[in-house]
Amino acid sequence: MRNFMKSRNPMFNNDNSKVDVRTIARRREGGPIIDESTSMTVSGAVNKTLMLGCILMITTIFSYTNPNQLFATVGALGGAAVFMFTSFKPHLAPVTAPLYALLKGLLVGTVSAMYAYKFGGIIFQAASLTIATLLSMLMIYKSGLIKVTKRFRMGVTMAVGAIMIVYLISWIGSFVGFQVPFIHESTPIGIGITVVIIGVAALNLLLDFDNFDRGEANAAPKYMEWYYGMGLLFTLVWLYIEFLRLLGKIQSD
């Protein structure tokens, strides 16, 4: 039986995607086709991701029109808590994934309002770049131009882990008067760092796409559609915010 390799999301681990060996054995022996009512499918995961995107837009619009720093804090910390909880209780994803989308919408809307206040037209630009990146990486994945191998997964995961650690240190430092050099600066080095981070996030989309395919191939439980949809939403939100940061740095330069 093939196990999923880890992606940047802690929820994407081997234990969460294991399928009963007997199920795989029956399929290899010419057994019954996957029951789409109980097993995950790619189309089902895509539909769940679209639903989560619509849910996210509800609180995004609300917090954008009523910006408040509290919304950003609740969205960031609450979303992180729900995300981590779901990584240990994936069967609850049909409930926690929509909650996660609502909380992240508070963050996205508030951050968008902050950037829109400083830079005109930046929201449309960041959203367009995010969508373009999603479609481009999907084409690359489908064409097989970049293969999602074990080594590739490991490399992307390590890169993302390093980025998350730096962001965590930066966040803690904001409370004690310490700043990580360059990452928040509009200097050429600061802009270059953000470009690299966007590149890593874009590569992570390939892992997300591959997890969709592996989920269907391994007849993962139906709730995994919400589970993986939540993971893809995480990456898209991350990309969008990084594009806002990049455009803001360029316009501030």
TANOR-V243858 format. One record per residue. N is the residue number from 0. RES is the residue in one small letter. SS is DSSP state (A for helix, B for strand, O for the rest). PHI is phi in whole degrees, 0 to 359 (none if undefined). Layout:
# TANOR-V243858
N:RES:SS:PHI  N:RES:SS:PHI
This chain:
# TANOR-V243858
0:m:O:none  1:r:O:273  2:n:O:258  3:f:O:288  4:m:O:276  5:k:O:285  6:s:O:252  7:r:O:294  8:n:O:274  9:p:O:297  10:m:O:291  11:f:O:272  12:n:O:239  13:n:A:299  14:d:A:298  15:n:A:289  16:s:A:247  17:k:O:291  18:v:O:236  19:d:O:308  20:v:A:302  21:r:A:295  22:t:A:296  23:i:A:294  24:a:A:298  25:r:A:297  26:r:A:292  27:r:A:291  28:e:O:268  29:g:O:82  30:g:O:288  31:p:O:295  32:i:O:295  33:i:O:305  34:d:O:280  35:e:O:293  36:s:O:281  37:t:O:236  38:s:B:242  39:m:O:291  40:t:O:229  41:v:A:297  42:s:A:298  43:g:A:295  44:a:A:294  45:v:A:297  46:n:A:298  47:k:A:294  48:t:A:296  49:l:A:296  50:m:A:297  51:l:A:295  52:g:A:297  53:c:A:294  54:i:A:297  55:l:A:301  56:m:A:295  57:i:A:299  58:t:A:282  59:t:A:296  60:i:A:296  61:f:A:298  62:s:A:287  63:y:A:291  64:t:A:277  65:n:O:228  66:p:O:298  67:n:O:205  68:q:A:300  69:l:A:297  70:f:A:298  71:a:A:296  72:t:A:294  73:v:A:297  74:g:A:296  75:a:A:289  76:l:A:287  77:g:A:295  78:g:A:296  79:a:A:296  80:a:A:295  81:v:A:294  82:f:A:299  83:m:A:292  84:f:A:299  85:t:A:294  86:s:A:296  87:f:A:262  88:k:O:231  89:p:A:299  90:h:A:292  91:l:A:268  92:a:A:305  93:p:A:301  94:v:A:260  95:t:A:285  96:a:A:296  97:p:A:299  98:l:A:297  99:y:A:300  100:a:A:298  101:l:A:298  102:l:A:293  103:k:A:294  104:g:A:298  105:l:A:298  106:l:A:291  107:v:A:298  108:g:A:295  109:t:A:293  110:v:A:297  111:s:A:298  112:a:A:297  113:m:A:297  114:y:A:287  115:a:A:295  116:y:A:294  117:k:A:270  118:f:O:228  119:g:O:290  120:g:O:78  121:i:A:290  122:i:A:295  123:f:A:298  124:q:A:297  125:a:A:294  126:a:A:295  127:s:A:295  128:l:A:294  129:t:A:295  130:i:A:296  131:a:A:298  132:t:A:294  133:l:A:302  134:l:A:292  135:s:A:295  136:m:A:291  137:l:A:295  138:m:A:296  139:i:A:297  140:y:A:294  141:k:A:293  142:s:A:284  143:g:O:79  144:l:O:300  145:i:O:241  146:k:O:274  147:v:O:273  148:t:O:265  149:k:A:298  150:r:A:294  151:f:A:298  152:r:A:301  153:m:A:298  154:g:A:296  155:v:A:295  156:t:A:298  157:m:A:294  158:a:A:296  159:v:A:294  160:g:A:301  161:a:A:296  162:i:A:297  163:m:A:296  164:i:A:295  165:v:A:297  166:y:A:295  167:l:A:295  168:i:A:298  169:s:A:297  170:w:A:294  171:i:A:296  172:g:A:297  173:s:A:295  174:f:A:268  175:v:A:242  176:g:O:82  177:f:O:246  178:q:O:236  179:v:O:286  180:p:O:300  181:f:O:79  182:i:O:297  183:h:O:253  184:e:O:266  185:s:O:265  186:t:O:279  187:p:A:305  188:i:A:293  189:g:A:298  190:i:A:294  191:g:A:298  192:i:A:299  193:t:A:296  194:v:A:298  195:v:A:296  196:i:A:298  197:i:A:297  198:g:A:298  199:v:A:295  200:a:A:298  201:a:A:295  202:l:A:296  203:n:A:295  204:l:A:301  205:l:A:297  206:l:A:294  207:d:A:296  208:f:A:299  209:d:A:296  210:n:A:295  211:f:A:300  212:d:A:296  213:r:A:292  214:g:A:299  215:e:A:291  216:a:A:298  217:n:O:265  218:a:O:53  219:a:O:297  220:p:B:302  221:k:O:301  222:y:O:294  223:m:A:292  224:e:A:299  225:w:A:292  226:y:A:299  227:y:A:284  228:g:A:298  229:m:A:297  230:g:A:295  231:l:A:294  232:l:A:299  233:f:A:304  234:t:A:295  235:l:A:294  236:v:A:296  237:w:A:301  238:l:A:300  239:y:A:299  240:i:A:295  241:e:A:293  242:f:A:293  243:l:A:300  244:r:A:298  245:l:A:296  246:l:A:296  247:g:A:296  248:k:A:296  249:i:A:295  250:q:A:286  251:s:A:274  252:d:O:291
